[in-house]
């Protein structure tokens, strides 16, 4: 038999040196968030399908299909042709493909001209390019308290809107 495909562990006589951490990994942007290039990123490529639970991915890029029950990440990007089904909570989302399910965006949600959003959506800030589609329930969050919503909620399908008053707490 040939040599092992795994490297030999360091011997006890020579202490293992801790790998040097690049200075860029510690770089943060205002607000304490790390730069996008330093985030743990999972890319689900075109033609690939993933089902189940995704953990510890700070940035998720969907070019294929992802079905997840609950995912929390800092950033979500769904490319044209990409599909996300399920429930997700993120800081920022950029949608050029399709999201079908429940989406909570604590920061910015951008729906590109090729983007399609189906289901229940909660976001703080929303930008929809000409051609972008939103079908379902859209709720705008306000204030600094997470989970606190504004007094209006819109049901979006074509031009239909309804106004509701949230109960006071």
C-alpha positions as CSV (number, residue, x, y, z in Angstrom):
1,X,0.0,0.0,0.0
2,X,1.3,3.5,-0.8
3,X,1.4,6.5,1.4
4,X,-1.6,7.9,3.3
5,X,-3.7,10.5,1.5
6,X,-3.7,12.5,4.8
7,X,-0.7,14.5,6.0
8,X,1.1,13.1,9.1
9,X,0.1,14.9,12.3
10,X,2.9,17.0,14.0
11,X,5.0,15.0,16.5
12,X,4.6,15.9,20.2
13,X,8.2,17.1,20.2
14,X,7.5,19.9,17.8
15,X,4.6,22.1,18.9
16,X,2.2,23.0,16.1
17,X,2.3,26.6,15.2
18,X,-1.1,28.4,15.0
19,X,-1.8,29.3,11.4
20,X,-1.3,33.0,10.8
21,X,-4.6,34.9,10.5
22,X,-4.6,37.4,7.6
23,X,-5.1,41.0,8.8
24,X,-8.0,41.3,6.3
25,X,-10.0,38.7,8.2
26,X,-10.3,41.0,11.2
27,X,-11.4,44.0,9.1
28,X,-14.9,45.2,9.8
29,X,-17.2,47.7,8.2
30,X,-19.1,50.3,10.3
31,X,-21.7,48.6,12.5
32,X,-19.3,45.7,13.4
33,X,-20.0,43.6,10.4
34,X,-17.2,41.9,8.5
35,X,-16.5,42.7,4.8
36,X,-18.3,40.4,2.3
37,X,-15.0,38.8,1.2
38,X,-14.3,37.8,4.8
39,X,-17.6,36.1,5.5
40,X,-18.2,32.3,5.5
41,X,-19.8,31.9,2.1
42,X,-21.8,29.0,0.7
43,X,-22.4,29.0,-3.0
44,X,-25.1,26.5,-4.3
45,X,-24.1,26.4,-8.0
46,X,-26.4,26.2,-11.0
47,X,-27.8,22.7,-11.4
48,X,-27.2,21.8,-7.8
49,X,-30.1,21.1,-5.3
50,X,-29.7,21.3,-1.5
51,X,-32.3,20.3,1.0
52,X,-32.3,20.4,4.8
53,X,-30.5,22.7,7.3
54,X,-27.7,25.1,6.5
55,X,-25.7,26.3,9.5
56,X,-22.9,28.8,10.0
57,X,-23.0,30.3,6.5
58,X,-22.8,34.0,6.9
59,X,-23.4,34.6,3.2
60,X,-25.5,32.3,1.0
61,X,-25.4,32.6,-2.8
62,X,-28.1,30.5,-4.5
63,X,-27.7,29.8,-8.2
64,X,-29.4,26.4,-8.1
65,X,-32.1,25.3,-5.7
66,X,-32.2,25.4,-1.9
67,X,-35.0,24.0,0.3
68,X,-34.4,24.9,4.0
69,X,-36.7,25.0,7.0
70,X,-35.0,27.8,8.8
71,X,-31.8,29.5,7.9
72,X,-30.2,32.6,9.5
73,X,-27.5,34.4,7.6
74,X,-26.0,37.8,7.2
75,X,-26.5,38.0,3.5
76,X,-28.6,36.2,0.9
77,X,-28.2,36.5,-2.9
78,X,-30.4,34.6,-5.2
79,X,-29.1,34.7,-8.8
80,X,-31.2,34.7,-11.9
81,X,-32.6,31.1,-12.2
82,X,-31.8,30.4,-8.6
83,X,-34.7,29.2,-6.3
84,X,-34.9,29.3,-2.5
85,X,-37.9,27.6,-0.9
86,X,-38.5,27.7,2.9
87,X,-38.0,30.1,5.7
88,X,-35.0,32.4,6.0
89,X,-34.0,35.3,8.2
90,X,-31.1,37.6,7.0
91,X,-29.6,41.0,7.4
92,X,-29.7,41.9,3.7
93,X,-31.1,40.1,0.6
94,X,-30.6,40.6,-3.1
95,X,-33.1,38.7,-5.2
96,X,-32.7,38.2,-8.9
97,X,-34.2,34.6,-8.8
98,X,-37.1,33.2,-6.9
99,X,-37.9,33.0,-3.1
100,X,-41.0,30.9,-2.2
101,X,-41.7,30.9,1.5
102,X,-41.2,33.2,4.5
103,X,-38.5,35.8,4.3
104,X,-37.4,38.2,7.1
105,X,-34.9,40.9,6.2
106,X,-33.7,43.1,9.1
107,X,-32.0,45.5,6.7
108,X,-32.2,46.0,2.9
109,X,-34.3,43.8,0.5
110,X,-33.6,44.4,-3.2
111,X,-35.9,42.7,-5.8
112,X,-34.2,42.9,-9.1
113,X,-36.0,43.0,-12.5
114,X,-35.8,39.2,-12.8
115,X,-36.7,38.6,-9.1
116,X,-39.8,36.9,-7.9
117,X,-40.9,36.9,-4.3
118,X,-43.8,34.6,-3.3
119,X,-45.1,34.2,0.3
120,X,-44.8,36.2,3.5
121,X,-42.1,38.8,3.6
122,X,-41.0,41.2,6.4
123,X,-38.3,43.8,5.8
124,X,-37.1,47.1,7.0
125,X,-36.2,48.7,3.6
126,X,-37.4,47.6,0.2
127,X,-36.3,48.4,-3.3
128,X,-38.0,46.8,-6.3
129,X,-36.7,47.3,-9.8
130,X,-39.0,47.6,-12.8
131,X,-40.2,44.1,-13.6
132,X,-39.6,42.6,-10.1
133,X,-42.5,40.6,-8.8
134,X,-43.9,40.4,-5.2
135,X,-46.9,38.1,-4.6
136,X,-48.2,37.5,-1.1
137,X,-48.0,39.3,2.2
138,X,-45.5,42.2,2.7
139,X,-44.9,43.7,6.1
140,X,-42.6,46.6,6.7
141,X,-40.6,46.7,10.0
142,X,-39.9,50.0,11.8
143,X,-38.0,51.1,14.8
144,X,-34.9,49.7,16.4
145,X,-36.5,46.8,18.2
146,X,-36.3,43.5,16.3
147,X,-39.6,42.0,15.7
148,X,-41.5,45.3,16.0
149,X,-43.5,46.1,13.0
150,X,-45.2,49.2,11.6
151,X,-48.9,49.8,11.8
152,X,-49.5,49.0,8.1
153,X,-49.3,45.7,6.4
154,X,-49.9,45.3,2.6
155,X,-51.2,42.2,0.8
156,X,-49.5,42.4,-2.6
157,X,-50.9,40.8,-5.7
158,X,-51.1,43.2,-8.6
159,X,-52.3,46.5,-7.1
160,X,-54.3,45.2,-4.1
161,X,-53.4,46.7,-0.7
162,X,-55.0,46.5,2.7
163,X,-54.3,48.6,5.7
164,X,-54.4,47.0,9.2
165,X,-53.7,48.5,12.6
166,X,-51.3,46.5,14.8
167,X,-52.4,46.0,18.4
168,X,-50.5,48.2,20.9
169,X,-48.4,46.5,23.5
